[in-house]
Amino acid sequence: MGDAILELTGVTKRYGDFLAVDRVSFAAPKGRILGLLGPNGAGKTSTLRMILGITAPDAGTLAVFGKPPGRAVQRRIGYLPEERGLYRRMTARDTVVYFAKLKGMGGRKARLRADELLDELGLGFAKDRRIEALSKGMAQKVQLITAIAHDPELVILDEPFSGLDPINQNELENAIRRLAAAGTTVLFSTHTMSHAERLCDRFVILVKGRKAFDGDLTEARAAVPRTIKLESENDLSFLKGVPGVATVEPPAEKAPHWEVTMLRGADPQLVLAACFEHQVKLTRFDSSPPTLHEIFVTLAGGDSEGAEP
């Protein structure tokens, strides 16, 4: 990919006999938001650690800004780790300034940038409060600010929404959108599909260390069969004979409605037409495109442990 900020080719990582990442390849273009998705233990954090140069791959290659990961590119990257950690007795402003200076930013510019970002994320009133006096959500936003204060070109966020309430999650989503709009490339890992569906331009789905999908939401929806949900007092078993229908499942405890799975590319309107033809009264006909969570469960072969809708 010509404009790729980040590129992985056949990357593999083992820990003893455990294969954590298995020949994974993908690229992140400039100014886009890329979601690295998967259940717990899918290899997301191991992949991020190799991109950051914390660990080295056992096979394959990584390029960040066209160079191998390491000190030469570190100042151009911002990183929010899954394991949060700030100096609890420092103030919010001093914390941001400290991390910005570690990344090479001058003191005056770092202070101006700290004030700007704290105001932007609704923490202007807490600039002089110690980290230990902040709520968990406020402290997490401060940690995000420390990752972006030095104006990195690539921002890597490992489970950034973990533990945040809905209001803080929304503010964090808006901050990520602003980064991308300004030309920053954002790569974030998550097992919460709703955030990824709202935010990402592209998705890479990992399952047991392997890449199961790489593309945008339209491509993801085309990769899985369409499922139609119907409710009726009538027996809908006759739908098995409709052209384009793969399976028909009657109502069950977990799904109190009929589920009709179409062959890939088949038109759901064929099912509706068949119901009219049989003079069936429907109280529900839902042929909505699958959500990212539904797509994930399908691509993961049912291995959705730890993946939240």
C-alpha positions in Angstrom: 0.0 0.0 0.0 1.7 3.2 -1.2 0.6 5.5 1.5 1.0 3.1 4.4 2.3 4.5 7.6 2.5 1.0 9.0 2.9 -2.3 7.2 3.2 -5.9 8.5 4.1 -8.8 6.3 3.8 -12.4 7.5 4.5 -11.5 11.1 4.7 -14.4 13.5 5.4 -14.4 17.3 5.8 -17.3 19.6 6.1 -17.5 23.4 7.7 -20.9 24.0 5.3 -23.4 22.4 2.5 -20.9 22.2 1.9 -19.4 18.8 0.5 -15.9 19.7 0.6 -14.3 16.2 0.5 -16.5 13.1 1.7 -15.0 9.7 -0.3 -11.8 10.1 -0.2 -9.1 7.3 -1.9 -5.8 7.1 -1.3 -2.1 6.4 -2.5 1.2 8.0 -2.8 4.2 5.6 -2.2 7.8 6.6 -5.0 9.6 8.3 -7.2 6.6 8.8 -8.6 4.7 11.8 -7.8 1.0 11.8 -9.4 -1.3 14.3 -7.5 -4.4 15.4 -10.3 -6.6 16.6 -10.6 -9.9 18.3 -11.6 -11.7 21.5 -9.2 -11.8 24.5 -6.1 -13.8 23.6 -6.5 -13.3 19.9 -3.0 -11.8 19.5 -3.9 -8.1 19.5 -1.5 -6.9 22.3 1.3 -9.1 21.0 0.9 -7.5 17.6 1.0 -4.0 19.0 4.1 -4.7 21.1 5.9 -5.8 18.0 4.9 -2.7 16.1 6.2 -0.6 19.0 9.5 -2.5 19.0 9.0 -3.8 22.6 9.3 -7.3 21.3 10.7 -8.7 18.0 8.8 -11.0 15.6 10.1 -14.5 15.1 9.3 -14.3 11.4 8.0 -11.7 8.9 8.7 -8.0 8.7 7.3 -4.8 10.1 7.8 -1.3 8.7 6.8 1.9 10.6 7.2 5.0 8.4 9.2 2.8 6.1 11.7 1.8 8.8 12.0 -1.1 11.3 10.4 -0.4 14.7 12.7 1.1 17.3 14.3 4.3 18.5 14.4 5.9 15.1 10.6 6.2 14.9 9.6 6.3 18.6 9.1 10.1 18.8 6.6 9.9 15.9 4.4 7.4 17.7 1.9 7.9 20.6 1.0 4.9 22.7 -1.8 4.2 25.2 -1.1 0.8 26.9 -3.8 -1.4 28.2 -2.1 -1.4 31.6 -2.7 2.2 32.8 -0.1 3.9 34.9 0.5 7.5 35.9 2.5 9.2 38.6 -0.3 9.6 41.2 1.2 12.6 43.0 1.7 14.7 39.9 -0.9 17.1 38.7 -2.8 16.5 35.4 -1.0 19.4 33.7 2.5 18.4 34.9 1.9 14.8 33.9 1.1 15.8 30.3 4.0 18.2 30.2 6.4 15.6 31.5 5.5 13.0 28.9 5.5 15.5 26.1 9.1 16.6 27.0 10.2 13.0 27.1 9.1 12.8 23.4 11.3 15.9 22.6 8.8 18.7 22.9 10.1 22.0 24.4 8.8 23.0 27.8 6.8 26.1 26.8 5.2 24.3 23.9 4.5 21.3 26.1 2.7 23.5 28.6 0.6 25.2 26.0 -0.3 21.8 24.4 -1.2 20.3 27.8 -3.6 23.2 28.5 -5.1 22.9 25.0 -5.8 19.2 25.3 -7.0 19.2 28.8 -9.5 21.9 27.9 -10.5 19.9 24.7 -11.3 16.8 26.7 -13.2 18.6 29.4 -10.5 18.5 32.0 -9.6 22.2 32.1 -11.0 22.5 35.7 -8.8 19.7 36.9 -5.4 20.9 35.5 -3.9 21.4 38.9 -5.4 18.4 40.6 -3.2 15.4 41.4 -3.8 12.2 39.5 -4.8 10.5 42.7 -7.7 13.0 43.2 -9.2 12.3 39.7 -11.9 9.7 38.9 -10.9 6.7 36.9 -12.4 8.1 33.7 -10.6 11.5 34.2 -7.3 9.8 34.8 -7.7 7.7 31.7 -8.4 10.8 29.6 -5.2 12.3 31.1 -3.3 9.2 30.0 -4.7 9.5 26.5 -3.5 13.1 26.4 0.0 12.0 27.4 0.0 9.7 24.3 -1.0 12.5 21.9 0.5 15.7 23.4 3.7 15.5 21.3 1.6 15.5 18.0 2.5 12.0 16.9 1.8 10.8 13.3 0.8 7.4 14.5 -1.3 6.8 17.6 -1.6 3.3 19.0 -4.4 2.6 21.6 -4.7 -0.7 23.4 -8.2 -1.2 24.6 -8.8 2.6 25.1 -12.4 2.3 26.2 -11.9 -0.3 28.9 -13.6 0.8 32.2 -15.0 4.1 30.9 -18.6 5.2 31.4 -20.7 6.0 28.2 -20.1 9.8 28.5 -16.3 9.4 28.7 -16.4 6.7 25.9 -18.2 9.2 23.7 -15.7 12.0 24.4 -12.8 9.6 23.7 -14.4 8.6 20.4 -14.7 12.2 19.4 -11.0 12.8 20.3 -10.0 9.8 18.1 -12.1 11.3 15.2 -10.3 14.6 15.6 -6.9 13.0 15.4 -7.8 11.3 12.1 -9.3 14.4 10.7 -6.0 16.2 11.4 -4.1 13.5 9.4 -3.0 11.3 12.3 -3.1 7.5 11.7 -4.9 5.7 14.5 -4.6 2.0 15.3 -6.6 0.8 18.2 -7.3 -2.7 19.6 -10.6 -3.6 21.1 -12.9 -6.4 21.8 -15.9 -4.0 21.9 -17.4 -4.1 18.5 -19.7 -1.1 18.8 -16.8 1.3 19.1 -15.0 -0.2 16.2 -18.2 -0.1 14.0 -18.7 3.6 14.7 -15.1 4.7 14.4 -13.1 2.6 12.0 -12.4 3.1 8.3 -11.0 -0.5 8.2 -10.9 -3.5 10.4 -8.4 -6.3 10.9 -10.0 -9.2 12.8 -7.7 -11.7 14.6 -8.8 -15.1 15.7 -6.4 -17.3 17.6 -3.5 -15.4 16.3 -4.5 -15.5 12.6 -6.0 -12.8 10.5 -9.7 -13.7 9.7 -10.6 -10.5 7.9 -9.1 -7.3 6.6 -11.3 -4.6 5.0 -14.0 -2.1 5.5 -17.6 -2.6 6.9 -19.1 -3.0 3.4 -16.6 -5.7 2.6 -17.2 -7.3 5.9 -20.9 -7.4 5.4 -20.4 -9.0 1.9 -18.1 -11.6 3.5 -20.9 -13.2 5.6 -24.4 -14.5 4.6 -27.3 -12.2 5.4 -29.7 -13.4 8.1 -33.3 -12.3 8.1 -35.4 -12.3 11.3 -39.1 -12.9 11.0 -42.0 -13.2 13.5 -45.3 -14.8 12.6 -48.0 -17.1 14.1 -47.7 -19.2 11.0 -45.2 -22.0 10.3 -42.5 -20.6 8.0 -40.8 -23.8 7.2 -41.9 -23.5 3.6 -39.2 -20.8 3.2 -36.6 -23.6 2.9 -37.8 -24.0 -0.7 -37.3 -20.3 -1.7 -34.4 -19.7 -4.1 -31.4 -18.2 -2.3 -32.3 -19.5 1.1 -29.6 -21.6 2.8 -31.2 -22.4 6.2 -34.4 -21.8 8.1 -34.3 -21.9 11.9 -37.6 -21.9 13.9 -37.9 -19.8 17.1 -35.9 -20.9 20.1 -35.2 -19.8 23.6 -32.2 -17.7 22.6 -33.8 -16.4 19.4 -37.6 -16.1 19.8 -38.1 -15.5 16.1 -37.5 -17.4 12.8 -34.1 -16.9 11.3 -33.5 -17.3 7.6 -30.0 -17.4 6.4 -29.5 -16.4 2.7 -26.8 -17.6 0.3 -24.2 -15.0 -0.3 -25.5 -12.4 -2.7 -29.1 -13.6 -2.6 -31.9 -11.0 -2.4 -33.8 -11.0 1.0 -36.9 -9.6 -0.8 -37.4 -13.1 -2.3 -38.3 -14.3 1.2 -40.8 -11.4 1.7 -42.4 -12.1 -1.7 -42.8 -15.8 -0.7 -44.5 -14.9 2.5 -47.0 -12.7 0.6 -47.5 -15.5 -1.9 -48.4 -17.9 0.9 -50.6 -15.3 2.5 -48.6 -15.3 5.7 -49.1 -12.5 8.2 -45.7 -11.2 9.5 -45.4 -9.2 12.6 -41.6 -8.7 12.0 -39.4 -8.7 8.9 -35.9 -7.6 9.6 -33.3 -7.9 6.8 -31.0 -5.3 8.3 -27.3 -5.7 7.4 -25.4 -7.6 10.0 -23.7 -5.7 12.8 -19.9 -5.9 13.2 -20.5 -8.1 16.2 -22.5 -10.5 14.2 -19.9 -10.5 11.5 -17.2 -11.1 14.0 -19.0 -14.1 15.5 -19.5 -15.6 12.0 -15.9 -15.0 10.9 -14.6 -16.3 14.3 -16.5 -19.5 13.8 -18.4 -18.9 17.1 -15.2 -18.2 19.0 -16.4 -14.9 20.4 -15.3 -15.2 24.0 -14.4 -11.8 25.3 -15.9 -10.0 22.3 -18.6 -7.5 23.4 -21.3 -6.1 21.1 
